[in-house]
Amino acid sequence: MTDSELQMLVEQISSEFFAKPFRHQARFNSRLRTTGGRYLLRSHDIELNPKHLQEHGVEELIAIIKHELCHYHLHIEKRGYRHADQDFQLLLRQVGGSRYCQQVGNGRTTLPYRYELVCQACGMSYKRKRKMNPSRYRCGRCKGKLLLRELTT
C-alpha cells in the first residue's frame, strides 16, 4: 500500500465512521518501532507503522487508523483527546477502534550491559548500558568517587 492509497483509506474511514472529513495528511513512517501509529498535535497529520500492515493485515491497520482518527477529531473539536479522557474512550468504543495494537517484530530490543561503575571507596557496582562520564556522579551509598570499567563478554 502506498501513501496515497493510505490517504484515501483514512479519508474513507473518517467519513464512514465519524461522518467528518479528514483534511490533513496520513503517511507511513517506518521509523516507528513500538507503536502502531501516532497523531501529531501541531500538524494534525497521522503517521502509521507499515510493519503492522505487513505482519497483521488490513483489519489491524484499520483499527489503528480508527484509534488515531479519534485523537484527530477530538483534538480538532477541542474535546478530551488523550487516552485517559472519557470523550476519547467513548468515541473509540463507538467506532470500534483498538485500544492497543499488536506487537510487531521482536518488539523492543534490549541492549546488554557494556559498562560498570565501581565505587572506589565501598566497592558498590552499577551496571550501565551506555558510556557515561563518572566524574559527574558519586556513589549512591557512600558518596565516593566512581570508576568506569568496560565489561568484557
C-alpha positions in Angstrom: 0.0 0.0 0.0 1.4 3.4 -0.9 1.0 6.7 1.0 -1.7 7.9 -1.5 -3.7 4.7 -1.0 -3.3 5.1 2.7 -4.6 8.7 2.5 -7.7 7.6 0.6 -8.3 4.8 3.1 -8.0 7.2 6.1 -10.4 9.7 4.4 -12.9 6.9 3.7 -12.8 5.6 7.3 -13.2 9.2 8.6 -16.3 9.9 6.5 -17.8 6.5 7.1 -17.3 6.1 10.9 -17.0 9.7 12.1 -19.2 11.4 9.4 -16.5 14.1 9.3 -13.8 14.8 6.7 -10.1 14.2 7.3 -8.3 17.3 5.9 -4.7 16.6 6.7 -2.1 14.1 5.7 -1.7 10.4 6.5 1.5 8.6 5.8 3.6 5.6 6.7 6.6 6.1 8.9 8.9 3.1 9.0 10.9 4.6 11.9 8.0 3.8 14.3 9.1 0.8 16.4 6.9 0.4 19.5 3.6 1.9 18.3 1.1 1.3 15.6 0.6 4.9 14.8 0.7 8.4 16.1 -1.3 11.6 15.8 0.8 14.8 15.5 -0.8 17.6 17.5 0.9 20.5 15.7 0.4 19.5 12.1 -2.7 17.3 12.7 -1.1 14.6 10.5 -1.3 10.9 11.2 1.7 8.5 10.9 1.3 4.8 10.7 3.7 1.9 11.2 3.9 -0.1 7.9 5.0 -3.2 9.7 1.5 -3.7 11.2 0.1 -3.9 7.7 2.7 -6.4 6.6 2.5 -8.7 9.7 -1.1 -8.4 10.8 -3.1 -7.3 7.8 -5.6 -4.6 6.8 -8.0 -5.2 9.7 -5.3 -4.3 12.2 -4.3 -1.3 10.2 -8.0 -0.1 10.1 -8.3 -0.5 13.9 -5.2 1.6 14.4 -6.5 4.3 11.9 -9.8 4.5 13.9 -7.8 5.0 17.1 -5.7 7.8 15.6 -8.8 9.4 14.0 -10.4 9.5 17.5 -7.4 11.6 18.6 -7.6 13.7 15.5 -11.4 14.6 15.6 -11.5 15.2 19.3 -8.4 17.4 19.2 -9.9 19.4 16.3 -13.2 19.8 18.3 -11.2 20.9 21.4 -12.5 17.9 23.4 -10.7 15.3 25.5 -8.4 13.6 23.0 -6.0 11.9 25.4 -6.2 8.2 26.3 -7.4 8.8 29.8 -10.2 11.2 28.7 -13.8 9.9 28.8 -14.6 11.5 25.4 -11.8 9.5 23.8 -12.7 6.2 25.4 -16.4 6.6 24.5 -15.7 7.6 20.8 -13.2 4.7 20.5 -15.8 2.2 21.7 -18.4 3.7 19.3 -16.3 3.4 16.2 -14.7 0.0 17.1 -11.1 1.2 17.2 -8.4 -0.7 19.0 -7.2 0.4 22.4 -3.8 -1.3 22.0 -2.1 -2.6 18.9 -0.4 -5.9 18.5 3.3 -6.3 18.8 5.4 -6.3 15.6 8.7 -8.0 15.0 10.6 -8.8 18.2 9.4 -5.7 20.0 11.9 -3.7 21.9 15.5 -4.8 21.6 17.3 -5.0 24.9 20.9 -3.9 25.0 23.4 -5.8 27.0 25.3 -4.2 29.9 28.6 -2.9 28.4 29.9 -0.8 31.3 30.2 -0.9 35.0 30.7 1.9 37.5 32.6 0.9 40.6 32.8 3.0 43.8 36.5 3.4 44.8 35.5 3.7 48.5 33.0 1.0 49.2 33.2 -1.2 46.1 29.5 -0.8 45.1 28.9 -1.7 41.5 26.4 -0.1 39.0 25.9 -1.8 35.6 25.3 0.5 32.6 24.3 0.0 29.0 25.7 3.3 27.8 29.0 5.0 28.4 29.0 8.0 30.8 31.3 10.4 32.5 31.9 9.1 36.0 33.4 12.4 37.3 30.0 13.9 37.2 28.4 11.4 39.6 29.0 10.0 43.0 28.2 6.7 44.7 24.6 6.5 46.0 25.7 4.5 49.0 28.7 6.4 50.4 29.2 9.4 48.1 32.6 8.0 47.0 34.2 8.6 43.6 33.2 6.3 40.7 35.5 4.5 38.2 34.2 3.4 34.8 35.1 -0.1 33.6 34.2 -1.7 30.3 32.7 -5.2 30.7 34.1 -7.9 28.5 31.8 -10.7 27.5 
